[in-house]
């Protein structure tokens, strides 16, 4: 069985579940999901990403998809249920602080085979290699795959 640590920032869309659950063909996969909702501290970076992606309407009318702790818990539960429904083992938790330190700890504790970072495009962070995937590649000691999440 392959153990995958899956870092997400919003609930998994059905197409994302299909993507991450079929990467290894028929090989069974056990997922450890780390949910890190993007907070207010990154509002400027999100606005710059929206401008860079040509989504100017989002800059002026930004809405948080996940508000508060309970919404993050609901998003995590939704994602875990979707992964289980697809026939996989799945556990997870909310990341409050220091997501990369927690990621390293979870990879070591679970003896994970890989990390998948599934987020919306963050062009500014990615350009400067400050995104989770770029940073994780130097910290975790297992392969790190960066995928872009889909909107429902």
N, C-alpha and C positions, 0 to 999 in steps of 0.2 A: 504494500500500500504506500502511496506517495503522500507525504505530509506537506501541505502548502499553507503558508501564512499569507493571508489576503488582506491587504490594507485598503480600506475604502473610506470615503468621506460622505457618502450619501447611500440611500437604500439601493440595492442591486435591481436593475431593470431586468426583465425576462431575457433580453438578448445578451446581457452581461452574464447572467447565470449560465445560459447555453454556451457562451464563449469559454468561461473558466472551467466548466465541468466537462468539456470535450477536448481540452488541450492534450490530454494523455490517452485519447482513444478509450479503450475498454478498461484500462488500468484503474482500480479503485483509488479514490482520492479522499483524504481527510483534510478538511479545511479548519484553520484557526483564523477567525476573522477579527481584525482590529479596526474598530470604527472610530475615526478621528474627524468629527465634524469641523468644518472650517469656521473659525470664529471672526468676531469683529476686528481683531488685530490684523487681519489680512484683507480688509476691505479695499485698501489702496491697490494691492496686488491684483485683486479680482477685477477692479475697475480697469487697470492697465491691460489685463488679459482680454477683457471684453472689447476694448478699443483695438487691440492688436488683431483680434479675431473678426473685427468688423461688426460686432454686435452692439452698436451704439445705443440701441433702445434699452439694453440691460444696464448700461452705465448710469443712466438717469433714474431708472426705476428698479434698482436692485432689490430683490426679495430674497430673504433667507429661506432656503428649502427646509432647513432644520433649525428649529428654535427651541432652546432649552434642553435640559437633561432628559426629560421624558420623551421628547421627540427623537432624540438620539437613541434612546433605549428601544423605542418602537421601530426605528429604522434598522437597528441591529437585529431585532427579533424577526422582522420581515425578511431580511437577507438570509439569516440562518434557516428560516422555514423554507425559503425558496431553494437553497442548496440541498437541504434534506429531502425535499420533494423530488429533486432531480436524482436522488439515490446516493447521496454522499453523506459522510459524517461531517458535522459542523458544530463547532463551539466558537464562542467569541466574547469580546468585552469591549467596553468603551475606553478609549485612550483620553485621559484628561490632560496630561502634560508629557513633554519629552517623548514624542512618538517613536523616534529612532532608537532611543535607549530601551524603550519597552519592546520594540521590534527585535532588537538584538537578544534581549532576555528571553523572549518567547521562542525565537529560532533555536537558541541553545537548549532551553528547557524541553522543547518538543522534538528536538533533533530533526527539524524541518529540512526537507529536500530542496525547497525553493521558496521564493517570495514573489508574490504578484502584487504590484501597486496599481490599483484600478481607480483612476481619478479623472476629473474633467481636465482638459488642457490648461496648463498654467505656464504660458509662454515665457513670461518674465523670469520665473523661478527656473524653468528648464534651460533658458538661454544662459543663465549664470550658474547652472548645475547646482541649484539650491533646492530642487524638488526632492521629494522623498526617495524616489528611485535612484537618482544620482548619488545622493548621500548614503543610501543603504548599501549600495554596491561596495562601499569602502568599509562597512561596519559589520556585515552579517556573515560573510564567509560562505554563502551559498549563492546560486544564480538568482538574479533579480530581473523580473520581466515587468516592463512598464506598458500598461494598456490604458486606452482612453475609454472612460465610461460613457454610456449612451444616455440620452435623455428619453424619458417616457413620452 
